[in-house]
């Protein structure tokens, strides 16, 4: 069963912050329903083409290009961490994952702020 605690978040946070810093991005890290690690990107220099959106982590390579793709891929890997596993078998309706990940670009309440465009 998917589970992520505040302790797990604390362990993963330094690498997540390092990726945010590397790409000159600002964001928050949170835990939703003790099963999902959420990173909300608040502002930065990468143009995602929208002021808020939920990133489909399974389609990053198809929906994003250039620096945005590199950033999101590194961010997702940092969010998963070294203890991540996914032993799910969708054919038998069996889901077994260490924790879920969710990346948000801004939110409907507080839009993403583009500082300067990097292509």
PADOPA-986259 format. One line per 2 residues: number of its first residue (from 1); their letters; for each residue x, y, z of C-alpha. Coordinates in steps of 0.25 Angstrom, whole numbers, plus 5000, padded with zeros to 4 digits. Example, Ala and Ser with C-alpha at 12.3 -4.5 7.8 and 13.67 -1.06 7.14 Angstrom:
BEGIN
1 = AS = 5049/4982/5031 | 5055/4996/5029
// end
This chain:
BEGIN
1 = XX = 5000/5000/5000 | 5005/5014/4996
3 = XX = 5010/5021/5008 | 5019/5034/5010
5 = XX = 5021/5040/5023 | 5027/5054/5028
7 = XX = 5040/5047/5031 | 5040/5041/5017
9 = XX = 5038/5055/5011 | 5049/5061/5020
11 = XX = 5059/5050/5014 | 5055/5053/5000
13 = XX = 5054/5068/5002 | 5069/5072/5000
15 = XX = 5070/5065/4986 | 5057/5071/4982
17 = XX = 5062/5085/4986 | 5075/5083/4979
19 = XX = 5068/5080/4966 | 5059/5092/4968
21 = XX = 5071/5101/4971 | 5079/5095/4959
23 = XX = 5068/5100/4950 | 5066/5113/4957
25 = XX = 5052/5109/4961 | 5044/5111/4974
27 = XX = 5034/5101/4979 | 5027/5094/4991
29 = XX = 5028/5080/4996 | 5016/5074/5003
31 = XX = 5009/5060/5006 | 4995/5058/5002
33 = XX = 4987/5047/5009 | 4999/5040/5014
35 = XX = 5001/5033/5000 | 5005/5044/4991
37 = XX = 5018/5053/4990 | 5014/5066/4984
39 = XX = 5023/5077/4978 | 5016/5090/4974
41 = XX = 5025/5098/4965 | 5022/5113/4969
43 = XX = 5032/5121/4960 | 5044/5120/4952
45 = XX = 5051/5122/4938 | 5045/5111/4930
47 = XX = 5033/5113/4921 | 5023/5102/4923
49 = XX = 5013/5109/4913 | 5002/5110/4924
51 = XX = 5001/5118/4937 | 4996/5105/4944
53 = XX = 4995/5090/4941 | 4996/5077/4947
55 = XX = 5008/5069/4940 | 5005/5055/4935
57 = XX = 5017/5048/4940 | 5015/5037/4931
59 = XX = 5016/5046/4918 | 5027/5056/4922
61 = XX = 5035/5052/4910 | 5023/5053/4900
63 = XX = 5017/5066/4906 | 5030/5075/4909
65 = XX = 5043/5078/4902 | 5056/5084/4905
67 = XX = 5059/5089/4918 | 5045/5087/4923
69 = XX = 5046/5072/4920 | 5060/5071/4927
71 = XX = 5055/5078/4939 | 5042/5070/4941
73 = XX = 5050/5057/4939 | 5061/5060/4949
75 = XX = 5050/5065/4959 | 5042/5052/4957
77 = XX = 5054/5044/4960 | 5058/5052/4972
79 = XX = 5043/5051/4977 | 5044/5035/4976
81 = XX = 5057/5034/4983 | 5065/5021/4985
83 = XX = 5055/5013/4992 | 5044/5015/4982
85 = XX = 5037/5003/4976 | 5025/4999/4967
87 = XX = 5021/4985/4967 | 5008/4988/4961
89 = XX = 5001/4978/4952 | 4990/4986/4944
91 = XX = 4985/4973/4937 | 4981/4967/4950
93 = XX = 4976/4980/4957 | 4988/4979/4967
95 = XX = 4994/4992/4971 | 5007/4992/4980
97 = XX = 5015/5005/4980 | 5024/5011/4991
99 = XX = 5017/5024/4989 | 5011/5033/4978
101 = XX = 5017/5045/4972 | 5009/5058/4967
103 = XX = 5016/5070/4961 | 5008/5083/4959
105 = XX = 5012/5095/4952 | 5005/5106/4960
107 = XX = 4991/5104/4964 | 4977/5110/4961
109 = XX = 4978/5119/4973 | 4993/5123/4971
111 = XX = 4998/5123/4957 | 5012/5120/4953
113 = XX = 5020/5132/4951 | 5030/5132/4940
115 = XX = 5043/5140/4943 | 5050/5140/4930
117 = XX = 5049/5130/4918 | 5060/5119/4916
119 = X = 5058/5111/4904
// end
